[in-house]
Amino acid sequence: MSYFIEVGYDQLIKKNEDTCGDQVEIVRMDEGVIVVISDGLGSGIKANILATLTVKIAATMLKNGANLADVLDTITNTLPVCKVRGIAYSTFTIVYVKQNGDTYIAELDNPTVFYYSRKQKEIIKFNGEITIINDKKIREIKFRLNEEDKLIVATDGVIHAGVGEILNYGWEWHHVAKYLQDLCTNRRNNAMMISKSLIGICYDLYNGQASDDATALTIKMKAPQIINIFTGPPLLKEKDPIIVKNFFSSPGKRIVCGGTAANIVARELKRDISIDINTLTEEIPPISKMRGLELITEGAITMKFALEYLKDFTNKPLSKDILDKLKENNGASILANKLLNEATHINFFLGHSLNVAHKKGDQSNRLDTKFKNIGEMINILRRIGKIVNIHYY
């Protein structure tokens, strides 16, 4: 079976620094996904440069079929030398997951990965095999990720969180594993949620003043889940039957955003629409229901709030307030939750006509805002690893 390889990560920047000394590179290919994480020597700009060069070189070379020895040789000969310590150094973890779940990991001086087995319902620590390549000890691990298995990669800043602050010796590997156990057991937690939750705990252990850069990245194997979104009437009315036909021909769940789009579907399929008044709030219009649709929401306002929830979840430290918003019973929360936690692939069916409801006064500005919001939403969804396709009408 071919799985969807979901990847999500989060980071802490060392106090008094503007840039993170850890870097992540994710490369998606037809065969699978390559992930490279590097922790540059020191912190700040110098560490960022070392780590960036490492991940870019490794990911590019591996994508083009180079072996690990050649990658190490190139990295060693490319990295600038630190004048203070006289060395050019950055750690790395390389993960290559194929579509069928076959996984290869190479670690150089990073904490060993955390593997959650859904079958065994526990976090497992790999011993791996030590290979000497260019005088460096590389831990190599090979295994298979199955559906709902998770793999979490962390840099030293995660393992050492709390040293000299709350904990004497830091948050050691087995402590992290114990915390991850509950997170991974909950199947609703996506890869980004697991990573952000872990980094949130690190932030608390550092008392909000991280003494090291910290990165957590999670890989989760999921069965593909497609969500199709139809919003906005087509530019030409005669395209109404076409967009509805294509919308319903696409596999997966179907969501309609906007009253005009919902009326087009109802007219073309001769189906009734009912309003769920229980989802009405002071700011967000209620959702509606129709046979064959997962969700119907109002358009511009609901999508604006859904975008805000996606932005908060992606860009801000994870908080109870953010999680509570995603659990609320309104159109924006339901839409954002489905996009974050259910969808792996999202197809947008976008109509470009000026909505009749927006033609009076300055209401046409709402249409411009709506498409701007949709564009931002698509960018965020792609940034967090969703596969997004857009069909214009």
Buried (B, 14 or more C-beta within 10 A) or exposed (E): EEBBBBBBBBBBBBEEBEBBBBBBBBBBEEEBBBBBBBBBBBBBEBBBBBBBBBBBBBBBBBBEEBEBEBBBBBBEEEBEEBEEEEEBBBBBBBBBBBBBBBBBBBBBBBBBBBBBBBEEEEBEEBEBEEEEBBEEEBBBBEBEBEBBBBBBBBBBBBBBBBBEBEBEEBBBBEBBBEBBBEBBBEEEBBBBBBBBBBBBBBBBBBEEEBBBBBBBBBBBBBEBBBBBBBBBBBEEEEBBEEBBEBBBEBEBBBBBBBBBBBBBBBEBBEEEBEEEEEBBBEEBBBBBEBEEBBBBBBBBBBBBBBBBBBBBBBEEBBEEEBEEBBEBEBBBBBBBBBBBBBBBBBBBBBBBBBBEBBEEEEEEEBBEBBBEBBEBBBEBBEEBBBBBEEBEB
